C-alpha cells in the first residue's frame, strides 16, 4: 500500500545533493523521483506526473528557468486533473539576488529557496504549496517517518500496520503530529484535546500519553520511538534521527 504524502521530483546535477535530498524527503513521507538534467526533468514529469518539482537553477543542458518554460508550454506539465493549473515548482539555487528571485518567479516558479537551506523549512514550503494548489497534502493526512494519520478515514498506520485508537487517543496523536518537532505543554494538550479550562486535571494527559506510547511506540520489530518527554515542559513527537 502506497502511503506517501505526495509525489515529488528532485532535479539537481550534483549526485550527492540529489541523493541526500531525495532520501531525506522519502524519510519525511514523500514519494520521490529524481533527474540530473533539464531534459531528464521534462521526461520525468511526463512519465511520473509528480505533484511538485524541486528544481535546481544551474543544470548542465539548460537552466531551471528554461525547464519551467518548457513544462508550462507542454501538456505534460499540467496537473493530473488535466486543468490549466500547472505542476508547482520550487527553485533551488545558490543565487540569492533579488533579480534572480524575480526571474524565477516570473518564469513560472511557485517559490524560490536558496542554498544552503533547512530541510524542515523546505518541507514546510512544499506542504504549503501543495495545500494552496490542491495537492495531496490538502487531505489533511499527516505523515511522520512510518507513522501515518488520516483524519478523514480516522485511521492510523505505524510500520505498515493499522493501529486502533480511541477517539481521545486519536485526537491527542493528531495534535502531537500537527506539532512535530515542537514541544507542547500538558496545559496546551489539555486545552486542545479535552477543551478544559485551567481547572483541568493534568494527570489525565500523562495517562493518555502512556496509552498512546503503548500503541504507537511499542510495536514489534524495534520501531523507533517518536513520542518523547521533555522534563518540566511537556511532550514532543520527533522524527527519528536519520
C-alpha positions as CSV (number, residue, x, y, z in Angstrom):
1,X,0.0,0.0,0.0
2,X,1.4,3.4,-1.0
3,X,1.1,5.8,1.9
4,X,3.2,8.6,0.5
5,X,2.1,12.1,1.3
6,X,2.7,13.4,-2.2
7,X,4.9,12.7,-5.3
8,X,7.9,14.9,-5.8
9,X,10.6,15.2,-8.5
10,X,14.0,16.3,-7.4
11,X,16.2,17.8,-10.2
12,X,19.9,18.5,-9.5
13,X,23.0,17.7,-11.4
14,X,25.1,17.2,-8.2
15,X,24.7,13.5,-7.3
16,X,25.4,14.0,-3.6
17,X,22.8,16.8,-3.2
18,X,20.3,14.9,-5.4
19,X,20.6,11.6,-3.5
20,X,20.7,13.2,0.0
21,X,17.7,15.4,-0.6
22,X,15.7,12.5,-2.2
23,X,16.5,10.2,0.7
24,X,15.6,12.9,3.3
25,X,12.2,13.6,1.6
26,X,11.4,9.9,1.3
27,X,12.1,9.7,5.1
28,X,9.7,12.6,5.6
29,X,6.9,10.6,3.9
30,X,7.1,11.7,0.3
31,X,7.4,9.5,-2.9
32,X,10.4,10.8,-4.7
33,X,11.8,10.5,-8.3
34,X,14.9,12.3,-9.4
35,X,16.6,13.7,-12.5
36,X,20.1,15.1,-13.3
37,X,19.4,17.5,-16.2
38,X,16.7,19.6,-17.7
39,X,15.9,17.1,-20.4
40,X,15.6,14.3,-17.9
41,X,13.3,16.6,-15.8
42,X,10.9,17.2,-18.7
43,X,10.8,13.5,-19.5
44,X,10.3,12.6,-15.8
45,X,7.4,15.0,-15.5
46,X,5.7,13.3,-18.5
47,X,6.5,9.8,-17.1
48,X,5.7,10.3,-13.4
49,X,3.3,13.2,-13.2
50,X,4.6,14.5,-9.8
51,X,2.6,16.7,-7.5
52,X,5.5,19.2,-7.2
53,X,9.0,19.7,-8.7
54,X,12.1,20.8,-6.8
55,X,14.3,22.3,-9.5
56,X,17.9,23.4,-9.4
57,X,18.5,26.5,-11.5
58,X,22.0,25.6,-12.7
59,X,21.8,22.5,-14.9
60,X,24.2,21.2,-17.5
61,X,22.0,21.4,-20.5
62,X,19.5,24.2,-19.8
63,X,18.8,26.4,-16.8
64,X,15.9,25.7,-14.5
65,X,14.0,28.7,-15.8
66,X,14.1,27.2,-19.3
67,X,12.9,23.9,-17.9
68,X,9.9,25.6,-16.3
69,X,9.0,27.4,-19.5
70,X,9.1,24.0,-21.3
71,X,6.8,22.5,-18.7
72,X,4.4,25.4,-18.8
73,X,4.1,25.1,-22.6
74,X,3.8,21.3,-22.5
75,X,0.6,19.4,-21.6
76,X,2.8,17.1,-19.5
77,X,3.2,20.0,-17.2
78,X,-0.5,20.0,-16.3
79,X,-1.8,18.5,-13.1
80,X,-3.3,15.1,-13.1
81,X,-6.8,16.7,-13.3
82,X,-5.9,18.0,-16.7
83,X,-6.7,21.6,-15.9
84,X,-4.6,24.6,-17.0
85,X,-3.2,25.0,-13.5
86,X,0.3,23.6,-13.5
87,X,2.5,21.3,-11.5
88,X,4.0,23.6,-8.9
89,X,7.8,24.2,-9.0
90,X,10.2,25.3,-6.2
91,X,13.5,26.6,-7.5
92,X,16.6,25.5,-5.5
93,X,19.7,27.7,-6.1
94,X,22.8,29.3,-4.6
95,X,21.9,32.6,-6.2
96,X,20.1,34.8,-3.7
97,X,19.9,38.1,-5.6
98,X,16.6,39.9,-5.9
99,X,16.9,39.8,-9.7
100,X,17.4,36.0,-9.7
101,X,14.3,35.5,-7.5
102,X,12.2,37.7,-9.7
103,X,13.5,35.8,-12.8
104,X,12.5,32.5,-11.2
105,X,9.0,33.6,-10.2
106,X,8.4,35.4,-13.5
107,X,9.4,32.2,-15.3
108,X,6.6,30.4,-13.6
109,X,8.1,29.1,-10.3
110,X,5.9,29.0,-7.2
111,X,8.8,29.5,-4.7
112,X,12.5,30.2,-4.6
113,X,14.7,28.6,-1.9
114,X,18.4,29.5,-1.6
115,X,21.2,27.0,-0.7
116,X,22.1,26.1,1.9
117,X,18.6,25.6,3.3
118,X,16.9,23.9,6.2
119,X,15.2,20.7,5.4
120,X,12.4,21.4,7.8
121,X,11.8,24.8,6.2
122,X,11.8,23.2,2.7
123,X,9.3,20.6,3.8
124,X,7.1,23.3,5.3
125,X,7.2,25.2,2.0
126,X,6.4,22.1,0.0
127,X,3.3,21.4,2.1
128,X,2.2,25.0,2.0
129,X,2.3,25.0,-1.8
130,X,0.6,21.6,-2.1
131,X,-2.2,23.0,0.2
132,X,-2.5,26.1,-1.9
133,X,-2.6,24.2,-5.2
134,X,-4.9,21.5,-4.0
135,X,-2.3,18.7,-4.0
136,X,-2.5,15.5,-1.9
137,X,-1.5,17.3,1.3
138,X,-4.8,19.1,1.1
139,X,-6.5,16.0,2.5
140,X,-5.0,16.8,6.0
141,X,-3.2,13.4,6.2
142,X,-0.2,13.6,8.5
143,X,2.9,11.5,7.9
144,X,5.9,11.4,10.2
145,X,8.5,8.7,9.4
146,X,6.5,5.4,9.2
147,X,3.6,6.8,11.2
148,X,0.5,8.0,9.2
149,X,-2.7,9.5,10.4
150,X,-5.7,10.0,8.1
151,X,-8.2,12.4,9.8
152,X,-10.9,11.8,7.1
153,X,-10.8,8.0,7.4
154,X,-10.0,8.1,11.1
155,X,-7.2,5.7,10.5
156,X,-3.6,5.4,11.9
157,X,-0.9,3.2,10.4
158,X,2.5,2.6,12.0
159,X,5.2,0.5,10.2
160,X,2.6,-0.6,7.7
161,X,0.2,-1.9,10.4
162,X,-3.2,-0.4,11.4
163,X,-3.3,1.0,15.0
164,X,-6.6,1.0,16.9
165,X,-7.1,4.2,18.9
166,X,-9.9,5.6,20.9
167,X,-11.3,9.0,19.8
168,X,-9.4,10.8,22.5
169,X,-6.1,9.0,21.7
170,X,-6.6,9.8,18.0
171,X,-7.2,13.5,18.8
172,X,-4.1,13.5,21.0
173,X,-1.9,11.9,18.3
174,X,-3.2,14.3,15.7
175,X,-2.3,17.2,17.9
176,X,1.2,15.9,18.5
177,X,1.8,15.1,14.8
178,X,0.5,18.6,13.8
179,X,3.2,20.0,16.1
180,X,6.0,17.6,15.0
181,X,9.3,18.8,16.4
182,X,7.6,21.4,18.7
183,X,7.4,20.8,22.5
184,X,3.8,21.2,23.7
185,X,3.0,21.6,27.4
186,X,0.5,19.5,29.4
187,X,-1.8,22.5,29.6
188,X,-1.7,23.1,25.9
189,X,-2.6,19.4,25.3
190,X,-5.4,19.5,27.9
191,X,-6.8,22.7,26.4
192,X,-6.7,21.3,22.8
193,X,-7.7,17.7,23.3
194,X,-10.1,18.0,26.2
195,X,-11.0,21.7,25.8
196,X,-10.7,22.1,29.6
197,X,-10.1,25.5,31.2
198,X,-7.2,25.9,33.6
199,X,-9.0,23.9,36.3
200,X,-8.4,20.7,34.3
201,X,-6.5,17.7,35.8
202,X,-3.1,17.5,34.2
203,X,-2.7,13.8,35.3
204,X,-5.1,12.7,32.6
205,X,-2.6,13.9,30.0
206,X,0.2,11.7,31.4
207,X,-2.2,8.7,31.4
208,X,-3.2,9.2,27.7
209,X,0.4,9.8,26.7
210,X,1.2,6.4,28.3
211,X,-1.7,4.7,26.5
212,X,-0.6,6.3,23.2
213,X,3.0,5.2,23.6
214,X,2.0,1.6,24.2
215,X,0.0,1.5,20.9
216,X,2.2,3.7,18.7
217,X,5.8,3.3,20.1
218,X,5.8,-0.2,21.4
219,X,5.2,-2.3,18.3
220,X,7.2,-5.3,17.3
221,X,10.2,-5.0,15.0
222,X,12.1,-2.3,17.0
223,X,10.3,0.7,15.6
224,X,12.0,3.9,16.7
225,X,10.3,5.9,19.5
226,X,8.6,9.0,18.3
227,X,6.9,10.4,21.4
228,X,9.4,12.0,23.9
229,X,9.1,13.6,27.3
230,X,10.8,16.9,27.9
231,X,11.2,17.2,31.6
232,X,9.5,20.1,33.2
233,X,7.9,21.2,29.9
234,X,5.8,18.6,28.2
235,X,5.9,16.3,25.2
236,X,7.2,16.3,21.7
237,X,6.7,14.0,18.7
238,X,10.0,13.9,16.8
239,X,11.2,12.2,13.6
240,X,13.9,9.6,14.4
241,X,17.5,10.6,13.6
242,X,18.5,9.6,10.0
